[in-house]
Amino acid sequence: MAANADHIVFHCKGRPQPDAESQEMWRTDGTAANTVLLEDTFGRFYGQPVFLEDQFIFTVRTPDLGEELWTSDGTPGEAKLITEIESGPYDAHQTG
């Protein structure tokens, strides 16, 4: 979970998907009317999202890309891969 002055962003288990566990990213200001689904991904969110100015950064592991960094401004369905650090289905996380 990450928070800025206006919103909290969090992820949780999503609806079952064939051959995978789905996870969802949500944004809320604490009211039901302003709680919205941002992303329903065919992958897994790892760690916690972090706000950086008006964007938040998070990691997602997908079958095609492995674990990579993504960003969103909080607009539903508009998350973008920052860059594919490690090509293919390999993880781009730091170890050691």
C-alpha positions as CSV (number, residue, x, y, z in Angstrom):
1,M,0.0,0.0,0.0
2,A,1.2,3.5,-0.8
3,A,-0.3,6.9,0.0
4,N,0.0,10.5,-1.1
5,A,-2.0,13.5,0.0
6,D,-5.1,12.4,-2.0
7,H,-5.1,8.6,-2.4
8,I,-4.1,5.2,-1.3
9,V,-3.0,2.6,-3.8
10,F,-3.1,-1.1,-2.9
11,H,-3.1,-4.5,-4.6
12,C,-5.0,-7.6,-3.7
13,K,-6.0,-11.0,-5.2
14,G,-8.2,-10.7,-8.3
15,R,-10.7,-12.8,-10.1
16,P,-9.4,-16.3,-11.0
17,Q,-7.8,-16.5,-14.4
18,P,-7.1,-19.6,-16.5
19,D,-3.6,-21.0,-15.6
20,A,-2.6,-18.0,-13.4
21,E,-3.4,-16.1,-10.3
22,S,-4.7,-12.6,-11.1
23,Q,-4.0,-9.6,-9.0
24,E,-5.7,-6.2,-9.0
25,M,-4.4,-2.7,-8.3
26,W,-6.9,-0.3,-6.7
27,R,-6.9,3.5,-5.9
28,T,-9.1,5.0,-3.2
29,D,-9.6,8.3,-1.3
30,G,-11.4,6.3,1.4
31,T,-14.9,6.6,-0.1
32,A,-16.8,3.9,-2.0
33,A,-17.6,6.4,-4.8
34,N,-13.9,7.1,-5.4
35,T,-12.5,3.5,-5.1
36,V,-11.5,2.4,-8.6
37,L,-9.9,-0.6,-10.2
38,L,-6.7,0.6,-11.9
39,E,-5.3,-2.6,-13.3
40,D,-6.4,-6.2,-13.4
41,T,-3.2,-7.9,-14.5
42,F,-2.4,-11.4,-15.8
43,G,0.5,-11.4,-13.4
44,R,1.5,-10.8,-9.8
45,F,2.3,-7.5,-8.1
46,Y,5.4,-7.7,-5.9
47,G,6.5,-5.4,-3.1
48,Q,4.6,-2.2,-2.4
49,P,3.8,0.6,-4.8
50,V,5.8,3.9,-4.2
51,F,4.6,7.4,-5.0
52,L,7.0,9.6,-6.9
53,E,5.5,13.1,-7.4
54,D,2.3,12.4,-9.4
55,Q,3.1,8.9,-10.4
56,F,3.4,5.6,-8.6
57,I,6.0,2.9,-9.3
58,F,5.4,-0.8,-8.8
59,T,6.7,-4.2,-9.9
60,V,4.6,-6.8,-11.7
61,R,5.7,-10.3,-12.8
62,T,4.1,-11.5,-16.0
63,P,4.7,-14.7,-18.0
64,D,6.0,-12.7,-21.0
65,L,8.1,-10.1,-19.2
66,G,9.1,-11.6,-15.9
67,E,9.3,-9.1,-13.0
68,E,9.7,-5.5,-14.3
69,L,9.0,-1.9,-13.1
70,W,5.8,-0.2,-14.1
71,T,4.3,3.3,-13.6
72,S,0.8,4.8,-13.4
73,D,-0.7,8.2,-12.8
74,G,-3.7,6.5,-11.3
75,T,-5.8,6.5,-14.5
76,P,-7.6,3.1,-14.8
77,G,-6.0,0.9,-17.4
78,E,-3.1,3.2,-18.2
79,A,-0.2,1.5,-16.4
80,K,3.0,1.5,-18.5
81,L,6.1,-0.6,-18.5
82,I,9.0,1.8,-17.6
83,T,11.5,-0.3,-19.5
84,E,12.2,-4.0,-19.9
85,I,15.4,-4.2,-17.9
86,E,15.9,-7.9,-18.5
87,S,14.6,-9.2,-21.9
88,G,12.2,-12.0,-22.0
89,P,10.5,-13.7,-19.1
90,Y,13.5,-13.1,-16.7
91,D,13.2,-11.0,-13.5
92,A,14.9,-7.6,-13.3
93,H,15.2,-7.5,-9.6
94,Q,18.4,-6.8,-7.7
95,T,19.9,-9.6,-5.5
96,G,22.6,-9.7,-3.0
